[in-house]
């Protein structure tokens, strides 16, 4: 079939799986298809081509989750809380020239 021009994956593990499949099938990433992930796992820095991703601050997310859980346990009547952690785009080789 016809490949899309780009594939944006919900996480890096999925993107790395697609990278393996595309490479095994003889497709060039990013020449034939650009590929991105989300999470910022270490394997994305060492694969070839290096994976473009959106990096999340995993340790900060864990701390935020614990803080919210503690607050909910201390007072179950608390209104729903929303917390936002910063992310950053790591442009690497899997998306081609940038």
TORKOL-4160 file (C-alpha; in steps of 0.2 Angstrom, whole numbers, padded with zeros to 4 digits, m for minus):
98
<pt num="1" X="0000" Y="0000" Z="0000"/>
<pt num="2" X="0004" Y="0018" Z="0000"/>
<pt num="3" X="0014" Y="0025" Z="0015"/>
<pt num="4" X="0008" Y="0041" Z="0024"/>
<pt num="5" X="0021" Y="0055" Z="0023"/>
<pt num="6" X="0023" Y="0055" Z="0042"/>
<pt num="7" X="0017" Y="0044" Z="0057"/>
<pt num="8" X="0015" Y="0052" Z="0074"/>
<pt num="9" X="0015" Y="0039" Z="0088"/>
<pt num="10" X="0007" Y="0040" Z="0105"/>
<pt num="11" X="0023" Y="0034" Z="0113"/>
<pt num="12" X="0041" Y="0031" Z="0109"/>
<pt num="13" X="0039" Y="0012" Z="0111"/>
<pt num="14" X="0026" Y="0011" Z="0097"/>
<pt num="15" X="0037" Y="0023" Z="0086"/>
<pt num="16" X="0052" Y="0012" Z="0089"/>
<pt num="17" X="0042" Y="m0003" Z="0084"/>
<pt num="18" X="0037" Y="0005" Z="0068"/>
<pt num="19" X="0055" Y="0010" Z="0065"/>
<pt num="20" X="0060" Y="m0008" Z="0066"/>
<pt num="21" X="0046" Y="m0014" Z="0054"/>
<pt num="22" X="0049" Y="0000" Z="0041"/>
<pt num="23" X="0068" Y="m0003" Z="0042"/>
<pt num="24" X="0065" Y="m0022" Z="0040"/>
<pt num="25" X="0054" Y="m0019" Z="0025"/>
<pt num="26" X="0067" Y="m0008" Z="0016"/>
<pt num="27" X="0059" Y="0009" Z="0019"/>
<pt num="28" X="0070" Y="0024" Z="0023"/>
<pt num="29" X="0065" Y="0034" Z="0039"/>
<pt num="30" X="0064" Y="0049" Z="0036"/>
<pt num="31" X="0066" Y="0048" Z="0017"/>
<pt num="32" X="0050" Y="0038" Z="0014"/>
<pt num="33" X="0041" Y="0042" Z="0030"/>
<pt num="34" X="0044" Y="0054" Z="0045"/>
<pt num="35" X="0042" Y="0046" Z="0062"/>
<pt num="36" X="0039" Y="0054" Z="0079"/>
<pt num="37" X="0035" Y="0047" Z="0096"/>
<pt num="38" X="0030" Y="0054" Z="0113"/>
<pt num="39" X="0039" Y="0051" Z="0130"/>
<pt num="40" X="0058" Y="0054" Z="0128"/>
<pt num="41" X="0064" Y="0036" Z="0132"/>
<pt num="42" X="0083" Y="0034" Z="0131"/>
<pt num="43" X="0081" Y="0021" Z="0117"/>
<pt num="44" X="0076" Y="0035" Z="0106"/>
<pt num="45" X="0093" Y="0043" Z="0107"/>
<pt num="46" X="0103" Y="0028" Z="0102"/>
<pt num="47" X="0092" Y="0020" Z="0088"/>
<pt num="48" X="0096" Y="0024" Z="0070"/>
<pt num="49" X="0089" Y="0036" Z="0065"/>
<pt num="50" X="0088" Y="0044" Z="0081"/>
<pt num="51" X="0069" Y="0047" Z="0086"/>
<pt num="52" X="0061" Y="0064" Z="0086"/>
<pt num="53" X="0050" Y="0064" Z="0101"/>
<pt num="54" X="0041" Y="0075" Z="0114"/>
<pt num="55" X="0050" Y="0073" Z="0130"/>
<pt num="56" X="0040" Y="0072" Z="0147"/>
<pt num="57" X="0048" Y="0075" Z="0164"/>
<pt num="58" X="0044" Y="0058" Z="0170"/>
<pt num="59" X="0051" Y="0061" Z="0188"/>
<pt num="60" X="0041" Y="0077" Z="0189"/>
<pt num="61" X="0025" Y="0068" Z="0183"/>
<pt num="62" X="0027" Y="0055" Z="0197"/>
<pt num="63" X="0029" Y="0068" Z="0210"/>
<pt num="64" X="0014" Y="0077" Z="0204"/>
<pt num="65" X="0004" Y="0061" Z="0204"/>
<pt num="66" X="0009" Y="0058" Z="0222"/>
<pt num="67" X="0005" Y="0075" Z="0228"/>
<pt num="68" X="m0013" Y="0074" Z="0220"/>
<pt num="69" X="m0016" Y="0057" Z="0228"/>
<pt num="70" X="m0010" Y="0063" Z="0245"/>
<pt num="71" X="m0022" Y="0078" Z="0244"/>
<pt num="72" X="m0036" Y="0067" Z="0239"/>
<pt num="73" X="m0033" Y="0055" Z="0253"/>
<pt num="74" X="m0032" Y="0069" Z="0265"/>
<pt num="75" X="m0049" Y="0077" Z="0259"/>
<pt num="76" X="m0059" Y="0066" Z="0248"/>
<pt num="77" X="m0071" Y="0081" Z="0245"/>
<pt num="78" X="m0058" Y="0092" Z="0236"/>
<pt num="79" X="m0063" Y="0097" Z="0219"/>
<pt num="80" X="m0054" Y="0089" Z="0204"/>
<pt num="81" X="m0037" Y="0096" Z="0202"/>
<pt num="82" X="m0028" Y="0099" Z="0185"/>
<pt num="83" X="m0009" Y="0100" Z="0184"/>
<pt num="84" X="0002" Y="0103" Z="0169"/>
<pt num="85" X="0020" Y="0097" Z="0167"/>
<pt num="86" X="0030" Y="0106" Z="0154"/>
<pt num="87" X="0036" Y="0096" Z="0139"/>
<pt num="88" X="0049" Y="0099" Z="0125"/>
<pt num="89" X="0051" Y="0093" Z="0107"/>
<pt num="90" X="0067" Y="0085" Z="0103"/>
<pt num="91" X="0070" Y="0086" Z="0085"/>
<pt num="92" X="0081" Y="0072" Z="0079"/>
<pt num="93" X="0084" Y="0062" Z="0063"/>
<pt num="94" X="0068" Y="0052" Z="0061"/>
<pt num="95" X="0059" Y="0068" Z="0055"/>
<pt num="96" X="0072" Y="0073" Z="0042"/>
<pt num="97" X="0080" Y="0090" Z="0040"/>
<pt num="98" X="0074" Y="0103" Z="0052"/>
